[in-house]
Each structure stands twice: as C-alpha cells, then as structure tokens.
Amino acid sequence: MTLTVALAILAGLVLLGVVVHSAWSARREQPRLAQPPVPVEPVLRTEPTMGDAAAAEEDPAQERDEEPRPLPVVIPRRQARVDALIDAIATITPESPVTGDLALQHLPGSRRAGTKPFHIEGLNAETSDWELPRPGQRYGQFQAGLQMANRHGAVNEIEYSEFAQKIEAFAEGLSAMADFPDMLDAVARARELDAFASQHDAQLTAVLQANSIAWSVGYVQQAATRHGFVPGSVPGRLVLPAAEEAAPPLLVLAFDPQAALAEDPGHAALRELTLSLDVPQTLESAEPFAAWQHLARKLAEDLDATLVDDQGQPITLHAFAAIGQELDRLYRALETRDLAAGSPAARRLFS
C-alpha cells in the first residue's frame, strides 16, 4: 500500500468521523417531542355472569377496579374581608341607613392606594352581617380596611393619604362621617407587620436541568399532565390546582415564556424548568411540601433531569429533610401570629 493510498483512507475515516459526530450533535440538539396519543380500542362491556360474580368475590381487587373513582372535593373559598390583623380600618357612618345601590354608585373606581389594596364593607341593616355592598340591601355603617403590608413592603404616608382621600370622597357621597386611625400609628404598625412578614416568607424552588437531550414544550406539557398539571394563566406556566375553589395553585411548573410563544412551541427546546411552592399561600393541611418534593423527584426521573436549588447545588434527600424541618418551624411561627399559611389574611399579606 502506497503512502498516498494510506493517507486517502485515513482522510476518509476522519471525514466519516466528522459526519457521524455532526449527525450525533444535531440529533442531540433536537428536543424530545411529545408522543402522539395511543388510540384506545373500544371495549364491548357485557353483563357479568355468575362465574364473573364468583371471581369478583374471590378477588376483591377486581371489584374495586370496577368502582367509579370519586370526584375531587372542591372546597369553597371565603372571600377576603377587612381584617384588623393586617388592615388599618376606617369607619364610615351615614346619618341614616343607605341603599347598597347608592354605596355602589360612590365606590372609588380603584380600590388601591399605591401598591396597597383596600376593601369596603357594609353592615347589613337586616342581617347585621358585614358584607360587600349589594343592590337592594340597606346598610347602617361601612368600614374600609387599607392593607398595611404586602410583598411590596409596608404602607407609607403617601399611600395612607391617598386611601384617606378616596374614603373621604366615598363618605361625602353617602352624607356620612369618616373616622380614620392615626396615620403615624398605622404606618408604625405596618412597618412592624412588614418586618415579621419579611422574616417568615418562603417560596421553595427546585430547578430541573436536562441531563442530555433538551425537551420540547409539548414533551414537558405531556409529562406534567400525567401528574395533574394544567396550563396556567400566562405563557410558560403549568399549575397543579388546589382543592380549594379559586385558591392559588398548589405548585407552579415554569419555563421560558418565549419558548411557549414560539411559532412552533411543540418543537421549541427547553433545558431548564422550575418547580415552585409559595408556602404562605397554601394550606398546610394540603401537604404542599410533600407534593413539591414528590413531584420534583418524579419529574426529574421522567424527564432525565438533575434537581438543583436556585444556587445550582444538587438537592439531595438530606436537603429535602432539612427544608422540611425549617418549614415546620415556619408554619408554627405563622400560626402564633394568627396568620396560618393558606388563611385569607396570610394570602393577602404574602401577595
């Protein structure tokens, strides 16, 4: 074999290796796609025979499989109300009971003062219940509660003044007198409440990083759907709904919103997801931490991903256990302040 032939063979092998490597790299860069749904063959159901009944008695599991699965229980959610724990409350007293129609006519167009919401309720003259003003009802008194703190911080003097101006205008429309708590006292209480909230806020985040092949948006959605996730209200979010009606989601699985808005989101490549739990927003009885830990590990297994924290450090079983212990202390601290996780007041404060 001449040197020229040997060099030609070597060059061919090198070229072949480059082609194979390029093909492998291209294949690796292609995201995993969602699998098409498997068609289900129709099953002809017949009435059970005596033999089938006997078999069911011998095998209780067979009988249980035939029972319909119970539907999830939806727990009604109480509407947020004025609460002295987190609100600075002003009272509005009309000269005589006024109609709900008149109250609704004079409600401020925006029930916000800066970054703080406020609520207005009326004392129903017939039922003696505090409620949102309703047409056809009569109210002898009103109260307006300005939320003293949220995740934007404590209420300040400017926000308090805006609140007072809006409530004064509401009171004038009802020919009523408004009585406000002292502004400096309200601001001081707000700062103390904000300090407590800042020290007891917790949002747990687990990051799933692809080990090898990226995922398509469709592939992620298909995997998440198997665990009960549904599309969220904004692109790039899948949520695990809570059992409580109109409550915040139990968990949120988020990814790059640009991928969700791509022309072909089913093929848009993703290499990272975040699974988060907003602790103060969720009832402890719903066991959100157990769900967060379990689904983080299951999704990592299904997607061939590594679990890390927001600092990029792997989340081990020991780390999960340590987080659980800290979480238990947090739950108890919130309870001592009458702000149990998932309560209406806690949801408003940590929002």
Buried (B, 14 or more C-beta within 10 A) or exposed (E): EEEEEEEEEEEEEEEEEEEEEEEEEEEEEEBBBBEEEEEEEEEEEEEEEEEEEEEBEEEEEEEEEEEEEEEEEEEEBEEBBBBEBBBBBBBBBBEEBBBBEBBBEBBBEEBBBBEBBBBBBBBBBEEEEBBBBBEEBBBBBBBBBBBBBBBEBBBBEEBBEBBBEBBBEBBEBBEBEBEBBEBEEBBEBBBEBBEBBEEBBBBBBBBBBBEEBBBBBBBBBBBBEEBBBEEBEEBBBBBBBBEBEEBBBBBBBBBBEEBBEBEEBBBBBBBBBEBBBBBBBBBBEBEBBEBBBEBBBEBBEBBEBEBBBEEEEEBEEEBBEEBEEEBEEBBEEBBEBEBBBBBBBBBBBBB
